[in-house]
Amino acid sequence: MQVKAWEAFRRHDNRNEPVRSTFATEAAASARKVPIHHDSVFSGKKRLSPQERMTEITRAASDVISEKGFQGMSMQDVADRVGITEAALYHYVRTKSDLLSLVLRTYYDSPAADDFIYGTCQGIDIDGHTFYYFPRYCINIIVYNLRRPQFVKLFSILNGEALAEDHPAHTFFRDRHLKHWNNIRSFDWVLPQGYDMQRFQHLWILCMSAMDGLQYRWLMDDQSDLLEEWLAFSRTLFPDDVWGHLLDPTCYEEQDGCLRRFGLLDRQDGDTQDR
């Protein structure tokens, strides 16, 4: 089945850049591995409100981490990027760990990301029931991440570094997986017959792991086309003869009727709190 909404993503001239035809975005670097130069972005010693200065510091820290990793970053690096002294930086953050926490709280799992990723994967059936389409949810993550390559790189670097138990982000990344699953399992996804909560969890883990792997390749290889590769994966993960009209909310037709029979939350077999 050709999903028109997915084909619209594919038709974009450069799929490794933000998909501007799909959602509004600010200007971004044209190449995902070339750092953005901030000479004209940061205000330096210009007087700013505390909140404005914190915003600059957080953005600068995220950029430095994406270039050097957290372990390679120094407070002086961040101060230099903003255009202030290191002493001035300490008026806003006390330690490197505090700065890392600020970056994680600001840029990960943001409301803007949730609005896009979840907002366009939901649909309503003829009886007014709202459901979520998992294959479209996965596509949305890929499309949204094409918008923010620096943050994908930042996430990937920190995730690798945080394997060390003494890393300040170790707990954040260790707990993030369970936090996300507990959120995902609360939505009423429409799934083919045979999927209970346990089988859906296995599918979710497989998809997220495959996505991480493809994103690593995309960050490393200039020839890698993240969207095209995910669309190819989708044909295997979500075969048409199994998923059919459950691939995307735009596939729903009135003759499909009520989708309650496909709703995950009505399937209690295999449901557990934590796996």
N, C-alpha and C positions, 0 to 999 in steps of 0.2 A: 504494500500500500504506500503510495506516495503522499506523505504528509505535507500539505502546502505550506504550513507554518514553518516547517523545518527547511523546506526548499528556499524559502525567503531568506533564511540565514545563509544558506549556501551560495546564493547568487551575489552576495556582497563582493565588491571588487577585491578587497584584501581581507581575508577571513582571520588573519593574524592581528588585525587592528580592531579597535572598538567598532561594534556594529552600530553605526550612527543611525542607520535607517530603522532600527528597532527601538532604541530608547535614547533620550538626550544624554550627552556626555560632554565634559569639558575637553579641551585639547590635550592630547597625550603624546608621548614620544612615539615616533613612527616605528622604531625597532625596540623589541621588548628587552633586549640585553644592553642597550645603550643608555647609560644613566642620564637623567634630565639635568641640565645645568641650571642652577638656581640663582645666578647672579642678579637676574631681574625679578626674582620671585620673592625672596626674603627681604624684609625691610631693614635689617641691620640694626643700627642704633636709633632708628626712628622711634618716637614715643608711641607705644601701643597700649591698649588695655591689657590687663593680666590674662584675660581669656584669649585675646588675639595672639599674644606672645606664646601662650601655651600651645595654641594651634600650630604656630610656626615650629616650635621646639619638637612637637610630636611628629610633624611631617619630616623635619630634618632627621630625626632619629630613625624613622622608618627607612629613609633613603640610605643612610649610612649603614644600617644593618643589612639592607639588601645588597650593598656593595662589599661589605667587609665581614658580615656576620656579627652576632652580638659579642662574641669573645674578642673580635678584632676592633670593635668600636671603643673609642674613648670619649669621655665627656668633652674633651677639647675638640674632637672631631665635630661633635654636634654644635658646640658653640661657634666654631669657625663657619659651619654651614649656615647658621642663622645670621652670623655677623655681629655677635656679642662676645663679651669676655666669658671665660670659664667661670669666674667669680659671679658674674651676673646670672649665668645658667643655674648656679646653686641656689639662687633665690626662688627658683620654681620647682626644681627637683633635687632631692638630697643625694640619691645614689643612682648608679647604672640600673640596678634592679627596679627602682621606682620608675625610671624612664622606660624600661621594657614593659612594665605593667601598664603604663600609660598608652604605649603603642598597641598592646594587645587589646585593651578595653576600647580603644578608639576605632581600630581598623578591622577587627575581626567580627564576623557575624553581625554586621551593622543593620539597622532598620532599613536602610536603602537597599541593601542586598536582599533582605527578606521580602521586601515589597515586590521586587522584580522576580525573584526566584519562585516564591509561592503564589504571587498574584496572578501570573499568567499560566499557571498549571492547574487552575481550578475551573470547573464547569458546573452547570446546573442542568439537571435532567427535566423532563417534561412535567414531573410532579413537584418540582421546586427543591429537590434535594441537591445539596452542594457536595461535590466530590473532587478529589485531587488525582491527577494523572502522573504516575511516577516516571514514565519515559520522558515526558515533557519537563518535569522537574529536573531531571539529569541534564537535558539539553540546556535548560535555563542557567544552570551552574556554569557550564562551559561558556555560554555566550556572555554571561556576566563577567567571568574571569578574563575573557578576551579584552574587556574594558580596562582591566587593572593589572597588567603584567608585572609591574613592580611589586604589588602586594602579594601576588602569587609567588613571586620569587622570595619575598620576605618570609612568607609563610613556610615555604619549602626549606629555606635555610634554617629558620628557627626550629622547625619540626625535627630536622636532622640533629641539630645541636642539642635539643632537649632530650635526646635519648639518654644523655648523662644525667644521673639522678641528682647531682648537685647543681644542675643548671636552673636558673631562676624560673624558667618557663616549663620545667619538667611536669609539675602538677597540672598546669593549665592544659598541656597537650595530652597528658594521661587521662584527664577527666573529660576532655572535650568530646571524645568519641561517645561515651555513655550519655553525656548531656544531649548530644545531637540525636541519638537513637531515641531517648525518652521523648524528645520533641516530635520526631518523625512518626513514632508509633501512635501519637495522639490524633493524627489526621486520618480522615476517612478516604483512603486510596481505593480507586477502582482497579481490581486485579482479576486476572483470569481465574476460572475455577481451579481449585487445587492449591491455592495459596492461603495458608493460615499465617498467623503472626510470626511463627518461627521461620517458615520458608521465606517470608518477605524480609525478615531480618537478614537472612543469608544473602538474598539478592541485593539488599541495600549495601552490605559490607563488600560484596563483590564489585558493585558499581563504583563505590567510593574508592576502593583500592585501585581499580582499573583507571579511574579518572586521575588519581594521584600519579600513577605511573606515566600516563600520557602527558600530563603537565610537566613532569620532570624532563621528558624527551623534548617537549615544545620549548622549554627554557634553554635546553642545551643545544638543540639542533635548528639552525636557521631554515632548513628545508622541511621541518615538521609542521604540518597543518593540523592544529588541535581540533578544530571543528570537524574537518573531513574525517579524521581518524575516529572521532567519537561517533559520528554518524555511521561509519562502517562497523564499529563495535555494537552499535544499537541494533543492527540487523541480526546480530547473533544473540544479544541479550534479550531482545524483545521481538521475536519473530512474528511476522504479520499473521501467520496462520494460527497463532496462539493469542496474540494481543489484539489484533484487529482494531476496532473502534476505541479501544482503551489506550491507544498510544498517545492521544492528544485531545484536549477538549474540543478542538475544531473538527474532529472526526465524528463527533456525536451527531446523529440524525434523529428526527422525531420518531421514526419507526423503531428506534432502539428502545423507546419507552422508558420505564423506570429502571434506574441502575442499582437499586437497593440490593439486588441479588449479587452484585459484584463488589459491594462495599466491604472493606477489610474489617471495620469495627463490628460488623455483624457476625464475623467468624471467630468464635471463641476457642476453637480447638488449637492447642499448641501455644496459647497466649501465656506469656510469662512476664514478670516485672523486669527482670534483669537476666541477660544471657551473656 
